[in-house]
Amino acid sequence: MSGAWKKIAGQSKTLIIVHRIFDNWRRRRAFKAGNTVTAYGSTHESWSLEQSISYIDRVFREYLEFAGLGPEALRGKRVLEVGPGDNFGVALKFLASGAAKVVALDKFYSERNVEQQTRIYQELKKQLTAEQTRMFDECITLGENIELNGERLNYIYGFGIEEADEILEPESFDFIVSRAVMHNVYNIERGFEAMDGLLASGGYMLHKIDLSDENMFSSRGMHPLTFLTIPERIYFWMASDSGKPNRKLIGDYRDQLVKRGYDTKILISTVLGAGALVPHKEQIEHGVDYGNQTLSLINEIRAQLAAPFRDRSDVELATSGIFLIARKP
């Protein structure tokens, strides 16, 4: 699509929808043809070394912190990281802390710069103790190319989490983790069914999930809930194969885990019109965590929302980011 067409499309809800339908069709066609390479997920490409290290450290720390676990809980454990993107830094943090194996699973192969990635891994090593360094070096070799020891760090791409139970052994993981991935899984029923089958008894799911429109309409100055106004059939054509927001809300994720008997806690991390919530909270209150601006945004568009969303509570519609912690019985 030309730059001029994109500019025009960005000014019209209808044209954005048409563009998304075309992009979804194009991506589905490319994937079926075996083209799994994408720039989507190449998050570190535009970052400085310091930004990359800070991000990796924060992601790893939050997995443990929000689950109420220490690094010792990882010893000998098997981890499935869903959607690592262009970097294995978080996986290597798990492995350096004593995890037995990490499988990094991506539907698409994110483009990456080997020199940049090597600098990131070398910087990560500087943080480690001698024992952690030994475990780190068992998993990855840094040189002209980056080589992974597949017995410890196995990278698989071309499969979404919805298909993971078809290629991985049942109950073969103690942790399944992701960051900014699950909201791009269109069929979360199938996604959670697959993860449930892969997770061992007593294992943890830890997912940070964005519930926003990912700038689809909001970056064009439109209402941040515009994407919830589109009828489901049309939105399916827009998003089912292109990694766009699945439009599931906090209650939809809770339902997936409750019906499977998981001990579940969901922390609200971001609130519509109010931004990041620090610290994250299980319950949000009007006048404390959000104000009249948030309610005005919701009331302004509620009558236009598609049927599945029109009767949702203010709190559900106000929740635009969550951290999900669930333990399998």
C-alpha positions in Angstrom: 0.0 0.0 0.0 1.4 3.4 -1.0 2.2 6.1 1.6 -0.5 8.3 0.1 -3.2 5.6 0.4 -2.2 4.9 4.0 -2.5 8.6 4.8 -6.0 8.6 3.3 -7.0 5.4 5.1 -5.8 6.7 8.4 -8.4 9.5 8.2 -11.4 7.1 7.7 -12.8 4.3 9.8 -14.2 2.6 6.8 -10.9 2.8 4.9 -9.0 1.5 8.0 -11.4 -1.5 8.0 -10.8 -2.1 4.3 -7.1 -1.9 4.7 -7.2 -4.3 7.7 -9.3 -6.8 5.8 -6.8 -6.7 2.9 -3.8 -7.0 5.3 -5.4 -9.9 7.1 -6.0 -11.7 3.7 -2.5 -11.0 2.6 -0.9 -12.3 5.8 -3.1 -15.5 5.8 -2.1 -16.1 2.2 1.6 -15.6 2.9 1.5 -17.8 5.9 -0.1 -20.6 4.0 2.6 -20.3 1.4 5.2 -20.8 4.1 6.3 -17.1 4.5 6.5 -16.7 8.2 9.0 -13.8 8.3 7.8 -10.5 9.6 9.0 -7.2 11.2 6.2 -7.5 13.7 7.7 -8.5 17.1 11.1 -7.0 16.2 10.9 -4.8 19.4 14.6 -4.4 20.1 15.5 -3.2 16.6 14.7 0.5 17.5 16.0 0.4 21.0 19.3 1.2 22.6 21.3 -1.5 24.4 20.2 0.0 27.8 16.6 -0.1 26.8 16.8 -3.7 25.7 18.5 -4.8 28.9 16.1 -2.9 31.1 13.1 -4.4 29.2 14.4 -8.0 29.5 15.2 -7.5 33.2 11.7 -6.0 33.9 9.8 -8.8 32.0 11.7 -11.5 33.9 11.3 -9.8 37.2 7.6 -9.3 36.8 7.0 -13.0 36.0 8.4 -14.0 39.3 7.2 -11.0 41.3 3.5 -11.2 40.3 3.5 -15.0 40.7 5.0 -14.6 44.2 8.0 -16.8 43.4 11.7 -16.5 43.9 14.4 -17.6 41.3 14.8 -20.9 43.2 11.3 -21.9 42.0 12.8 -22.2 38.5 15.4 -24.8 39.2 14.9 -27.8 37.0 11.7 -26.5 35.5 10.6 -26.5 31.9 9.3 -23.2 30.4 7.3 -22.4 27.3 7.8 -18.8 26.3 5.1 -17.8 23.8 6.1 -15.0 21.4 9.7 -14.3 22.2 10.0 -12.0 19.1 13.4 -11.1 18.0 15.3 -11.8 21.3 15.9 -14.7 23.7 17.0 -12.6 26.6 14.0 -13.5 28.8 14.5 -17.2 28.0 18.2 -16.9 28.9 17.3 -15.3 32.2 15.1 -18.3 33.0 17.9 -20.7 32.0 20.6 -18.8 33.9 18.4 -19.1 37.0 18.4 -22.9 36.8 15.5 -23.7 34.4 16.1 -27.1 32.7 14.8 -26.1 29.3 13.0 -23.2 27.6 11.0 -23.7 24.4 10.5 -20.3 22.6 7.5 -20.5 20.3 6.5 -18.0 17.7 3.9 -18.1 14.9 6.0 -15.7 12.8 9.8 -15.4 12.6 10.7 -11.8 13.7 13.4 -10.1 11.7 16.6 -9.5 13.8 20.0 -8.0 13.7 22.6 -10.6 14.8 25.2 -8.0 15.8 22.7 -6.2 17.9 21.4 -9.4 19.5 24.9 -10.5 20.3 25.6 -7.2 22.1 22.4 -7.7 24.2 23.4 -11.2 25.2 27.0 -10.2 26.0 25.6 -7.4 28.2 23.2 -9.8 30.0 26.2 -12.1 30.8 27.8 -9.3 32.7 25.0 -9.4 35.3 25.6 -13.1 36.1 27.5 -15.0 38.7 30.1 -17.5 37.7 27.5 -20.4 38.1 24.9 -18.5 36.1 27.4 -17.7 33.4 28.2 -21.4 33.1 24.5 -22.3 32.6 24.1 -19.4 30.2 27.0 -20.7 28.1 25.5 -24.2 28.0 22.5 -22.7 26.2 23.9 -20.3 23.6 27.1 -19.8 21.7 28.0 -16.2 20.6 30.3 -15.8 17.7 29.9 -14.8 14.0 26.5 -16.4 14.3 24.3 -17.1 17.3 23.9 -20.8 17.9 21.4 -22.3 20.3 21.7 -25.6 22.2 18.4 -27.0 21.2 18.4 -29.4 24.2 18.3 -26.3 26.5 16.9 -23.5 24.4 14.7 -24.6 21.5 13.3 -22.1 19.1 10.2 -23.1 17.1 8.4 -20.8 14.7 5.6 -21.3 12.2 3.1 -22.4 14.8 0.8 -20.4 17.0 -0.1 -21.3 20.6 -3.4 -22.7 19.3 -1.4 -25.5 17.5 1.3 -26.0 20.1 -0.3 -29.1 21.6 0.0 -30.8 18.2 3.8 -30.4 18.1 4.8 -30.5 21.8 4.4 -33.2 24.4 1.4 -33.2 26.9 2.1 -31.8 30.3 5.7 -31.0 29.3 6.0 -27.6 30.9 6.0 -26.1 34.4 5.6 -22.5 33.3 3.9 -21.0 30.2 4.7 -17.3 29.9 4.0 -14.5 27.5 4.1 -10.7 27.2 1.9 -8.8 24.8 1.0 -11.9 22.9 -2.3 -13.4 24.1 -4.3 -10.4 22.9 -3.2 -11.3 19.3 -4.5 -14.9 19.6 -7.9 -14.7 17.9 -9.3 -18.0 19.2 -8.4 -17.9 22.9 -10.6 -20.9 23.6 -8.3 -23.0 21.5 -5.2 -21.2 22.8 -6.1 -21.9 26.4 -7.1 -25.5 25.6 -3.7 -26.1 24.1 -1.8 -24.5 27.0 -3.9 -26.4 29.5 -2.8 -29.7 27.8 0.8 -28.7 27.8 1.0 -27.5 31.4 1.9 -30.0 34.1 -0.2 -30.3 37.3 0.7 -27.4 39.6 2.2 -25.4 36.8 1.8 -21.7 36.2 0.5 -19.6 33.3 1.9 -16.0 33.5 0.6 -13.6 30.8 0.8 -9.8 30.4 -2.1 -8.9 28.1 -2.9 -5.7 26.3 -6.6 -5.1 25.9 -6.4 -1.9 23.8 -6.8 -1.5 20.0 -3.0 -1.4 19.6 -3.4 2.0 17.9 -5.6 0.6 15.2 -8.0 3.6 15.4 -6.9 5.5 18.5 -3.6 6.6 16.9 -5.7 8.3 14.2 -7.5 10.4 16.8 -10.5 8.2 17.0 -12.2 6.9 20.2 -10.0 4.2 21.9 -13.0 1.8 21.9 -13.8 2.3 18.2 -12.6 -1.3 17.5 -15.4 -2.6 19.7 -18.0 -1.0 17.5 -17.3 -3.3 14.5 -19.6 -6.3 14.0 -17.9 -9.6 14.8 -18.1 -11.0 11.3 -16.4 -8.0 9.8 -13.8 -7.9 12.6 -13.0 -11.6 12.0 -12.0 -10.7 8.4 -9.9 -7.9 9.8 -8.0 -9.7 12.5 -8.2 -13.5 12.4 -4.8 -14.1 10.8 -2.9 -10.9 11.1 -2.1 -10.7 14.8 -4.4 -7.8 15.6 -6.3 -7.4 18.9 -8.8 -10.2 19.6 -11.2 -7.9 21.5 -11.4 -10.2 24.5 -11.9 -8.4 27.8 -10.8 -9.3 31.3 -13.9 -11.4 32.0 -13.2 -13.5 28.9 -9.8 -14.5 30.1 -11.0 -15.2 33.6 -13.7 -17.5 32.2 -11.2 -19.5 30.3 -9.3 -20.3 33.5 -12.1 -20.6 36.0 -13.9 -23.2 33.9 -10.6 -25.3 33.8 -10.3 -25.1 37.6 -7.3 -22.9 37.8 -6.4 -20.9 40.9 -6.5 -17.5 39.2 -5.5 -13.9 40.0 -5.8 -11.1 37.4 -4.1 -7.8 38.1 -5.3 -4.7 36.2 -2.2 -2.9 34.8 -3.7 -0.2 32.6 -7.0 1.8 32.8 -8.7 3.5 29.8 -8.2 7.3 30.0 -6.0 7.0 33.1 -2.9 5.1 31.9 -0.7 2.6 33.8 -1.8 1.5 37.2 1.1 1.3 39.7 0.9 -0.9 41.6 -1.4 -3.2 39.6 -4.6 -4.1 41.4 -7.2 -6.9 41.3 -10.1 -4.4 41.7 -10.3 -0.8 40.5 -12.5 1.9 42.0 -14.0 5.0 40.6 -12.5 8.0 42.2 -9.4 6.1 43.2 -8.0 4.4 40.1 -10.1 6.2 37.4 -12.3 9.2 37.2 -15.1 10.8 35.3 -12.9 11.1 32.2 -12.9 7.3 31.9 -16.7 7.1 32.4 -17.3 9.8 29.9 -15.3 7.9 27.3 -17.3 4.8 27.9 -20.7 6.5 27.9 -19.8 8.5 24.8 -19.5 5.3 22.7 -21.5 2.6 24.6 -24.6 2.9 22.4 -22.4 2.3 19.3 -20.6 -0.8 20.6 -21.2 -4.1 18.9 -23.6 -6.5 20.7 -21.0 -8.6 22.6 -19.7 -5.4 24.3 -22.6 -3.1 24.8 -23.7 -4.6 28.1 -20.3 -5.1 29.6 -19.7 -3.3 32.9 -17.9 0.0 33.1 -15.0 -1.7 34.9 -14.6 -4.3 32.1 -14.6 -1.6 29.4 -12.2 0.6 31.5 -9.7 -2.2 31.9 -7.2 -1.9 29.0 -4.3 -4.1 30.3 -4.0 -7.0 32.7 -1.4 -9.4 34.2 -2.8 -12.9 34.5 -1.4 -15.4 37.1 -3.0 -18.9 37.1 -2.0 -22.2 38.6 -3.2 -25.5 37.3 -4.7 -27.8 39.9 
